[in-house]
Every structure is written in structure tokens, then in C-alpha cells.
Amino acid sequence: MKKKKKYTLRKFINDIHLWLGIASGIILFLVCLSGTLLVFQEEIEAIFTEEISIHPEGEKLISIENLKEKLSEEGLVTRVTLKEDATLPYEFTVKTSPKERHGSTFFVDQYTGEYQKEPESSAHEFMMTMFKLHRWLLLEVPVGRPIVGVATIIFFFISISGIVLWFPKKMKWKNFKPGFKIKFSANWKRINHDLHNTLGFYACVFLIIMCLTGLCWSFEWYREASSAVIGTKVFNRGGGPSFTSDPDVGSKSLNDIITIGKNEFNYQGDIRLNFPKDEKDVYSLNFYDSSNFSPVTSDELVIGQNGEILHKEIFSEKAANVQIASLIKPIHTGQIFGNFSKIIYFLACLIATSLPITGTIIWINKLKKKSKKKKSRKVMV
């Protein structure tokens, strides 16, 4: 009589990996598929949007004050982004109605004063659908958000168990080698297994990072726990020190304010300037160094309306935990290192989208194999 095989720890991990994958497969497929497209959301929308450019040859810049005053006809002007590239227009943010949370973007020709509202991409609605699918599965937010959150937790454990299962039973180099490559000369079942095993291994680190950061949007308790672990608040919007201007001291022009900022940060790059809300409020400026490997980090400057520098913060000098907490979103989306990290994230998400499919095929093949064995045993009896 044949001895029954022992139920080992590896078998237990394999079962966890299998059944968690089956339970969450469809949800993970949809979340990962939409995430793959969202990596290049800006680029996709730009393809289907009319390009706006200007021709500055021989023309004189119009002052930002005059441009701001002209835009105030459209609503409350809250900020402006000055591009390093002189052929690109200024980007003003205007709240055209009290209901607008973030405001609308207006492109302004800084040489002629002509402006137009940012044209909506024909791909915008599709990408917004992908965003809602990724975040809430197109369901109501209170329903879809926790479902995606639970699926993300499951995906985290699937990724960890997948790494464990990738390691061979016997720790010898010759046993490791097959896990690093796909044997395309083999039959389709072996190729499918390698696609799941090998590609999953290469993508697992990035998938784990996406899981750990993505959960910050799903659960408040997780966000608070992450803040405690990191040592500073995650998504700390508006949580810094507050500053005020003395209205009796006088005020500087916007061009003077920008000049003061440029003198503090003597490098090339985009500048974002937030306008004061009232006579006691301050200017807040962000400077993006074009030579920086990360396009999403910026140095900050707070300037009073009289031109006094009230606060200066250089990103590279911040504590490591503060840097990490402020970069949760670009770390999750792949924007952290520009196109370099976006390409890596796109490939990782594409692999993640394929894993439920290749994993299900492996499971079905195993079921068929077991079924054939049972039939052969009955025939022998």
C-alpha cells in the first residue's frame, strides 16, 4: 500500500497561494489591468489632446500681475506654474465656481495675454473610468474601496507566498537557474508555468511596494498605522507651520517675489506659485530642479507679501521618513523617477494582470492531471 504524503509547510503555503488567488483573481485582474493603463495616464490623454504651444521670438513677457488680473474675470485665481521651456504657456489654476475643489487649468500665452481653458482629452472619460475601476471597481466608494483594499491585502500575501514558492526545495544553484528564465522551447504548459513563476518573481518587489502604498487610500486604520511606523503623518496635507504677512509693511510685485525665489534656488526648472488668499496671507513657492532624477520632488519657499523669506525647505535635507511619507503617491503610481520608473511599473503591472490568468491555467492543468490519475487507478483495479 502506498504511503500517504505528509502535509508540509511548503504544501500549506502553496494552498494559501492557490486559494487566495482563486478567491481574488477577477478583482485583482481588473485592478491590475486598470493600474497598467493609469501608469501612463497623462501621456495617453495628451495623445488625444490638442497641443498648445507659443512662439516667443521677439516678444516681451507680460507681467504675471496683469495676466492674473485678466484671468480673474473667469474666477478666483489660486496659483500659476511657470514652465522652464519658453515655448510652453503659463498654467493658471482658477476656481470658476465655489463648488470647484481644485479649480480648472487655463493656459495663458505670456507674450500676448491670450488664454484658453485646458482642452479636455477625448480619452479623459475612459481614463476616469479606469481610475474608478482601479479604486472602487466602478461601485459606490463606501462599497468598492474596502473590497479593493481587502483584495490588495490578499495580493500582498499572494506575492509573499509566491516568493517563497519560487525558491527550490533543494538550495543548489542548478535548481535556481530555471526560475530566472522562460523556456520557450518547451511545451505550452511549461511556458505558462514559467510565465507565472519567473515573471512573477521579477515583478514581486514592485508589486509589494504597490500593495503597501496602495492600502493608504483604502483604510484609515492602515494609514494611521503607516504614519506610526514611518514616524510622521502620511498625506499630511496642510499640516505644516502657518505664516502670515504684515499688511502695514508694504508689498512686493509678483515678479519681485519670483526673483527672490530664484536667487534662493539658483537652478533651472518649473516654478509653482500659490497666490495669497488675503492681505495677511503669504506666497508659497515650489521649485522643481530639472536636473533632479526625480521630477516630483521640489524645494519650498514661503515669502511674505513684503518680500521677507519666512520659511525655506530643501527636499534633500528633509529626514528620510518625512521624504518617504510625502512621496507615497508617486511611489505607488511610478512617477517617483519619471519615465524610468513608469516603464518599470507598467511592465510590473502588466505582469500582475497576467498572473491570475496563468495561475488559473496552472490550477486547471493540475486538476486535469489528478483526474487522469484517478481514472487510471480505477482501470487498474
Stockholm file with secondary structure:
# STOCKHOLM 1.0

chainA/1-381         MKKKKKYTLRKFINDIHLWLGIASGIILFLVCLSGTLLVFQEEIEAIFTEEISIHPEGEKLISIENLKEKLSEEGLVTRVTLKEDATLPYEFTVKTSPKERHGSTFFVDQYTGEYQKEPESSAHEFMMTMFKLHRWLLLEVPVGRPIVGVATIIFFFISISGIVLWFPKKMKWKNFKPGFKIKFSANWKRINHDLHNTLGFYACVFLIIMCLTGLCWSFEWYREASSAVIGTKVFNRGGGPSFTSDPDVGSKSLNDIITIGKNEFNYQGDIRLNFPKDEKDVYSLNFYDSSNFSPVTSDELVIGQNGEILHKEIFSEKAANVQIASLIKPIHTGQIFGNFSKIIYFLACLIATSLPITGTIIWINKLKKKSKKKKSRKVMV
#=GR chainA/1-381 SS CCCCCCCCHHHHHHHHHHHHHHHHHHHHHHHHHHHHHHTTHHHHHHHTSCCCCCCCTTCCCCCHHHHHHHHTTTSEEEEEEECSSTTSCEEEEEECSTTCSSCEEEEECTTTCCEEECCCCTTHHHHHHHHHHHHHTTSCHHHHHHHHHHHHHHHHHHHHHHHHHHSCSSCCHHHHGGGGSCCTTSCHHHHHHHHHHHHHHHHHHHHHHHHHHHHHHHCHHHHHHHHHHHTSCTTCTTCSCCCCCCTTSCCCCHHHHHHHHHHHSCSCSCEEEECCSSTTCCEEEEECCTTSSCTTCCEEEEECTTSCEEEEECGGGSCHHHHHHHTHHHHHHTGGGTHHHHHHHHHHHHHHHHHHHHHHHHHHHHHHHHHHHHHHHHHHC
#=GC SS_cons         CCCCCCCCHHHHHHHHHHHHHHHHHHHHHHHHHHHHHHTTHHHHHHHTSCCCCCCCTTCCCCCHHHHHHHHTTTSEEEEEEECSSTTSCEEEEEECSTTCSSCEEEEECTTTCCEEECCCCTTHHHHHHHHHHHHHTTSCHHHHHHHHHHHHHHHHHHHHHHHHHHSCSSCCHHHHGGGGSCCTTSCHHHHHHHHHHHHHHHHHHHHHHHHHHHHHHHCHHHHHHHHHHHTSCTTCTTCSCCCCCCTTSCCCCHHHHHHHHHHHSCSCSCEEEECCSSTTCCEEEEECCTTSSCTTCCEEEEECTTSCEEEEECGGGSCHHHHHHHTHHHHHHTGGGTHHHHHHHHHHHHHHHHHHHHHHHHHHHHHHHHHHHHHHHHHHC
//
